[in-house]
Every structure is written in structure tokens, then in C-alpha cells.
């Protein structure tokens, strides 16, 4: 078995715009430019390290209809692979298929034609297949599984929700089992897929879960989830996954490289990058994390005494998520000035309304009620603790009697 090396990335979402602004000089969104920069960085490292392949495991764009400029920027980032003789394996993800009819090709096919015209060898995976590269590396590739399409193909559209998820998950495992069975056992075999597996670490994927906590992916994601233990029984060396933006190792052989850039504030604490993977001749696996020049993000809470120090430590270009002080309707001018003077960018503001005061229900007294009874009813609910009820009623009676004499 020959020693082989490859770069693993995915979830580039090149044309995403979240917390980006217009670059007046280029006319492009600043997040587009940042995404292209982190992609180019991984390509540069791949070329320097003379990898045998470059794997992009899905979600190249934010949806199925990227603009011409987005396609060109993506092609510009990955074209140097062709000049270095490095083949690109690129999978369809769910975002790539968004809005694309099931019988139509996605934008990565257009991208592949553009890159091939510039000398790059591109293997497009829109359907499950075993990709055999000249280096000897084999890739059992499973792109995003369209639940409705698979159920339709299997004649199971009438299946209930949980049963339908199980059918699609089983289909994915069966497909990968068939692909790995076709592989040459004397050459390195990896899998690549745009899929969710169980046992993953969610971190900041969703509000309401503590970072680092383990939760059941099947109950959080409304989609089929592959059984990690069953998947790892297949004879592959490394699982190159995408779809989850938090980089992590799942089990013994599966890795999410994560998005190479910080796309939203849920990515704020993630160490963004790509995985440089080496499979030695004896089958030993080495995974090296390659950091990317991702956007810098921070969150500042104005109710926290540390916010003054945090504002003073801001660096130019940092995207700031600001939690307002309780009850404050807007960002104070001094805070805006501090952020701007540091060259940072106020990208997101989170208000914190004052807690609503709980008021006691109003006392309801019938219209025709004896004054003493009305006072007694009111006093039972509203009388301050330091006033004696009997003394109050006695004083009120005396007032009534005196008033009657006059």
C-alpha cells in the first residue's frame, strides 16, 4: 500500500453574506472575499505539501443558483490545483441542491467544466460512486441524500416520519457498503459524504445547548442520521464528512472538517481550518489541522463588568456581537465609538428587555356593595403590612357616622 496524502474540506458556502458588507472597491460582499481567501489558503497548503487529492465534501454555495461571479471566484480559488496536478473530488450538498429540480444537474457541474477548462481534473459526485484516482486513492462518495427522492425511488413515499428516516439512513449505509465492497483492498480507501451521523458534538450549533454537550442528533435535526457504529464497521481508513460546521472527530474514523470560515456567530469559538490527512503504507492515519485566516468574531455583554476591558482589546476587522445592557433600547454612542475606533465592526446587536413586573390582579368589587364590605375586600388584597385592618375599619366607620350626623 502506497503512502497517500489529501486535503479535506467542505461547507465553503462561498456566496454566503451573513455579517458581510459591500466592498466599495471590488463590488463584492466582504464575506465572499473572506471565503475565497480561506479556500485559497487551503489550496496553497495542499500544493506546498504535494497532496495526492483535494476533497470538498459538499455545500460549495449557499443555494442551487450561485451567480456568475460566485462561480468564477470559486473556480479562481481552486484552479491552482490543476496547475499542480492535484485532482479535486467535489460532492453535492443540500445547499447545492436547494431549488434545483431532481432531474437537473447542480451548479458544481458548471464549476467542474470551468475548472477542467483550466486544466484541473475534477470528479463531480452528485450520485453515489466509487472514485478511483491515479494515485491509487479510492473514495467511496455519498453526496447529500434527498429524502423524498430516495423514498420515491424505493416506493416508500407513504412511510411515516420516523420510519422514513430509518429507511433513508439504512439506504445510505447499504450504498456505502456496496461501494466499499467494490474497492481494491490493496489500495487506500476513504469515504466522503455530506451527511449527519449520530454521536456528533453539537457545540454552538443551536441555542439552548451548552458548548461541548452531547445531545441526540436525531431529535435535533429533521433529517435521517447515519448510525456511526455501523458506519465504522466498513473497511475504510478515514471518513471525510461535511454538513456540520463545527470541526470534530466522531468515533474512531470519522471527521467533520467544519466550515473553513466563521459564517455566523455560532462559529465564533471554532478553530476553523481544513484537515490534511496522511495514510501511511502500513495503514497508519495522521490528521493534521491546517488553520485558515478565518474571520475573527467576539461577543461582548454590556451587563458584564469585563466589557470595558474587552472593548479596549478589540482588534481591527473583528466582528462584534453586542449584548445590550438590561433595558437599554440602543447601543450607547460611547460604545459605538469604542468599536469604530478599534477598527472593529458592530455586526449584531442583542437587546435584553427588562423583566416584566408581575402585578397582582385588580380587586373586583360589585357595584352595589356596603362601604365597609368594599373596604374590607380591598384591604385583604392591597393593605400595606404596617397598617392594622381592624383600626382602619374602625376609623372608616367613625368617619361614616360623623358624616351622617352632619
CORFEN-V248562 format. One record per residue. N is the residue number from 1. RES is the residue in one letter. D_CENTER is the distance of its C-alpha to the mean C-alpha in Angstrom with 2 decimals. Layout:
BEGIN
n = [N	N]
res = [RES	RES]
d_center = [D_CENTER	D_CENTER]
END
This chain:
BEGIN
n = [1	2	3	4	5	6	7	8	9	10	11	12	13	14	15	16	17	18	19	20	21	22	23	24	25	26	27	28	29	30	31	32	33	34	35	36	37	38	39	40	41	42	43	44	45	46	47	48	49	50	51	52	53	54	55	56	57	58	59	60	61	62	63	64	65	66	67	68	69	70	71	72	73	74	75	76	77	78	79	80	81	82	83	84	85	86	87	88	89	90	91	92	93	94	95	96	97	98	99	100	101	102	103	104	105	106	107	108	109	110	111	112	113	114	115	116	117	118	119	120	121	122	123	124	125	126	127	128	129	130	131	132	133	134	135	136	137	138	139	140	141	142	143	144	145	146	147	148	149	150	151	152	153	154	155	156	157	158	159	160	161	162	163	164	165	166	167	168	169	170	171	172	173	174	175	176	177	178	179	180	181	182	183	184	185	186	187	188	189	190	191	192	193	194	195	196	197	198	199	200	201	202	203	204	205	206	207	208	209	210	211	212	213	214	215	216	217	218	219	220	221	222	223	224	225	226	227	228	229	230	231	232	233	234	235	236	237	238	239	240	241	242	243	244	245	246	247	248	249	250	251	252	253	254	255	256	257	258	259	260	261	262	263	264	265	266	267	268	269	270	271	272	273	274	275	276	277	278	279	280	281	282	283	284	285	286	287	288	289	290	291	292	293	294	295	296	297	298	299	300	301	302	303	304	305	306	307	308	309	310	311	312	313	314	315	316	317	318	319	320	321	322	323	324	325	326	327	328	329	330	331	332	333	334	335	336	337	338	339	340	341	342	343	344	345	346	347	348	349	350	351	352	353	354	355	356	357	358	359	360	361	362	363	364	365	366	367	368	369	370	371	372	373	374	375	376	377	378	379	380	381	382	383	384	385	386	387	388	389	390	391	392	393	394	395	396	397	398	399	400	401	402	403	404	405	406]
res = [X	X	X	X	X	X	X	X	X	X	X	X	X	X	X	X	X	X	X	X	X	X	X	X	X	X	X	X	X	X	X	X	X	X	X	X	X	X	X	X	X	X	X	X	X	X	X	X	X	X	X	X	X	X	X	X	X	X	X	X	X	X	X	X	X	X	X	X	X	X	X	X	X	X	X	X	X	X	X	X	X	X	X	X	X	X	X	X	X	X	X	X	X	X	X	X	X	X	X	X	X	X	X	X	X	X	X	X	X	X	X	X	X	X	X	X	X	X	X	X	X	X	X	X	X	X	X	X	X	X	X	X	X	X	X	X	X	X	X	X	X	X	X	X	X	X	X	X	X	X	X	X	X	X	X	X	X	X	X	X	X	X	X	X	X	X	X	X	X	X	X	X	X	X	X	X	X	X	X	X	X	X	X	X	X	X	X	X	X	X	X	X	X	X	X	X	X	X	X	X	X	X	X	X	X	X	X	X	X	X	X	X	X	X	X	X	X	X	X	X	X	X	X	X	X	X	X	X	X	X	X	X	X	X	X	X	X	X	X	X	X	X	X	X	X	X	X	X	X	X	X	X	X	X	X	X	X	X	X	X	X	X	X	X	X	X	X	X	X	X	X	X	X	X	X	X	X	X	X	X	X	X	X	X	X	X	X	X	X	X	X	X	X	X	X	X	X	X	X	X	X	X	X	X	X	X	X	X	X	X	X	X	X	X	X	X	X	X	X	X	X	X	X	X	X	X	X	X	X	X	X	X	X	X	X	X	X	X	X	X	X	X	X	X	X	X	X	X	X	X	X	X	X	X	X	X	X	X	X	X	X	X	X	X	X	X	X	X	X	X	X	X	X	X	X	X	X	X	X	X	X	X	X	X	X	X	X	X	X	X	X	X	X	X	X	X	X	X	X	X	X	X	X	X	X	X]
d_center = [36.97	35.95	33.50	30.44	27.46	24.29	21.06	17.78	14.68	12.39	9.37	11.56	11.02	14.26	15.23	12.26	14.01	11.94	14.21	16.36	20.09	22.93	24.71	28.26	29.66	27.62	26.56	22.96	19.79	19.13	15.48	16.98	19.39	17.04	14.98	18.39	19.55	17.00	17.67	21.36	21.23	20.08	22.77	25.33	24.79	24.97	28.24	29.64	29.04	30.49	27.93	29.01	25.89	22.50	19.80	16.89	15.20	13.74	11.93	14.21	14.01	12.25	14.90	18.19	20.37	19.66	22.56	25.26	24.20	20.63	22.31	24.80	22.41	20.50	23.95	25.22	22.53	23.26	26.98	28.25	27.36	30.21	32.59	31.95	32.41	28.93	27.75	24.24	22.70	19.95	18.36	17.38	13.86	13.27	12.51	15.71	17.60	16.63	20.08	21.98	24.93	24.92	28.06	26.87	25.32	21.97	21.66	21.23	24.88	25.90	24.04	25.87	29.18	28.64	27.91	30.81	33.06	32.30	33.16	29.89	29.92	26.91	26.18	24.11	22.75	22.41	24.39	24.62	26.97	28.33	28.16	31.08	31.10	34.36	33.48	33.60	29.88	28.92	25.46	25.05	22.31	20.56	18.41	16.25	18.62	19.56	20.62	23.31	24.65	25.07	26.68	28.93	29.96	30.80	32.61	30.48	29.22	31.10	29.15	27.71	23.99	23.85	26.43	24.68	21.47	23.85	25.69	22.72	21.50	25.12	25.43	22.58	24.26	27.64	26.58	25.34	28.53	30.65	29.04	29.43	32.98	33.83	32.93	35.65	35.78	37.32	34.34	30.85	28.35	24.55	22.10	19.12	16.81	13.68	13.45	12.38	15.00	16.17	16.61	13.15	12.11	9.26	9.83	7.95	5.34	8.07	11.16	14.28	13.57	14.98	13.26	14.51	15.57	15.94	15.47	16.38	13.58	16.16	16.48	12.90	11.90	14.53	15.15	17.33	16.44	18.61	20.87	20.19	23.84	25.29	23.13	24.28	27.87	27.78	29.56	26.87	26.32	22.59	19.59	17.28	14.03	10.83	8.23	6.21	4.72	6.88	10.37	12.91	16.11	16.63	20.34	22.85	21.87	18.20	15.62	11.98	12.41	8.77	8.17	11.56	10.81	9.12	7.77	7.34	9.05	6.51	6.83	10.49	12.09	10.56	13.40	12.25	14.54	15.79	18.01	21.72	23.28	27.02	28.90	32.45	35.56	35.88	32.35	31.02	27.34	26.08	22.46	22.29	19.23	19.58	18.05	17.15	18.19	14.74	14.78	15.93	14.57	16.40	16.97	20.64	22.30	25.72	26.98	26.62	29.73	27.78	26.39	29.51	29.02	25.34	26.35	29.13	26.88	24.50	24.48	24.69	21.56	19.36	17.00	17.99	16.58	19.85	20.68	24.14	27.12	28.04	29.87	29.44	28.94	27.80	27.07	30.41	31.98	32.43	28.73	27.95	30.75	29.51	26.05	27.74	30.44	27.99	26.52	23.11	21.23	20.67	17.36	16.65	19.22	19.02	22.48	24.00	26.94	29.98	30.32	32.64	36.10	37.39	40.85	43.53	44.63	47.69	50.98	52.57	56.38	58.64	60.57	63.97	63.82	66.40	65.45	65.68	63.38	60.90	60.92	60.58	57.53	55.83	56.71	55.20	51.74	52.02	54.83	53.92	54.52	57.36	59.54	61.84	61.72	65.42	66.51	64.46	65.96	69.44	69.13	67.90	70.88	73.29	71.92	72.38	75.93	76.89	75.47	77.50	80.76	80.29]
END
